[in-house]
Amino acid sequence: MIQGPRLLPRRWLSVLMVAALLLAGCAGPGRSQVTLRVAAASDLQYALGAVAEGFTADRSGVKVEVSYGSSGELYQQLTDGAEYEVFLAADIAYAQRLVDDGEAPETDLFRYAQGRLALWAGDQSPVDPTRGMAALRDAERVAIADPADSPYGRAAEAALRNAGLYDELDGRLLLGDSVGQAADLVAEGEADAGLIALAQVAAGPRRDVGQWREVPARYYQLLDQGGVVPLAAAHPAVARSFRDYLISPDGQQILQRYGFGPPAD
């Protein structure tokens, strides 16, 4: 005798229906997405977009959301409880402070690049960067990041002092809250020139705007840039994967294309 299909007990039908719904939710376009919140020094404004694009290329469930600012400002936000999952500072000392504060494990501290300075002048500026640091004497206003909170600001101040220009130009300095804002002051014509991050002009939309030259390293110490994954990270595995991509050959190739040097040993 031919038998018809056997019916499953009702309880198993319920289990299978729930499983099917869960699978549909994971596979369908409405699946939940992980948003990785990154706090990054503003010299990374252009490079990190390309890094994030490479990182998410085969991670369709991950979105990278970046907040840029001075390293000192971002460090303060983190100590005040901001819920960032990766902190990328222009000076690894800020990331080390989070470790020292007990906000991040030492094992999650890492170096990712060396930052460099550039002298940049706008299209209508009387400053000719090809003449080197001495060309800043032709500027009525020179933009740098505030040395109080920005590693690039401290590097710019050191470069001016070592070039014998600081006392002469002190009254002409415009301080940006970050090296990103210092670059904006030049772009908007508020300053004739600026000492900014090489990564802000070596590639990206400002590469062919005005003129720029890298500041010789003899005038300042290259910035030892580093980061950390805070203990409060909501998605620590994803955060560490992002870190691993950043320091991988692919990530390093992107950073170096934007003017960063390889991380110090």
Steps between C-alpha positions, in 0.01 A plus 500: 500500500630839407537726801464876489759739644539484875396811688747652744387567854379856555793585732750416224310709250536798736875442537546475124299816437712700748820364345380590153420855610843540660674373188295732282593792722871418476499445126259772392562867426361605837754314710651677799818696435795565730605865514862538603557842658854628449657808659779617269751783487402743226811433291325173408202679347570387144705184549264335747208519257699285259603265782138461612392429142760225470409356840126482429538372143447138608318578826152598386368495855747762628483878473787726614400835652790740568517810719803721432667747732820581682654209687474686830133582448414142403693363797296725728176380342602140565586567863161672534326182385466539123424157352766472232629154412830595339715801589756613240724776635761709321725430798500153653550664841125579508412134439753402767323733744179304455694185590651674802152618601376141498267575206676267255724192522869528415461211257265710286748789461650526150696726265364563154702781334747784520354844435680773306462876464443697182518871427190586299399830338182587313470600136499874573764489773822704487677203661702273271550164677776405256720749688467297818423614852645847440210569263272533802649846558284615205178398677274735693336204673633147551266221610606218731308269730483598865806343666302454822287220353654407167819302438522670159480837674795407719691375196426826316618707796820295518558549127457876531737516795764284334477711184557813710159640405282457808569834671462687171170333410347455846263793458388377159400147603139385469426197716252239383332265746651215297732460204186456290376843602847647436477370144151648467636844597739480204234363264259780594762774456510592868871414504757542222668173589496224756709227651263207474504122458657376179208254477262793449660605171702205369183337366131572499309814397770750608791342317483745208384804697767766547854378564652281768831354599588247768677657797845339542511267800804684638263771624280276717451144620279280283173421673476149647134430429319225686167376620318273738177303537329622819359252752157653450489404130159350421642289217860422605548223243400732215713780647805272508429388144502866395830551684644193328395631159648843572842354579485233227687544169174612334428760768858622506503540123200731527653706783829539317321608185360787707839610629540304824823319575511143630460466878807524718639173633 
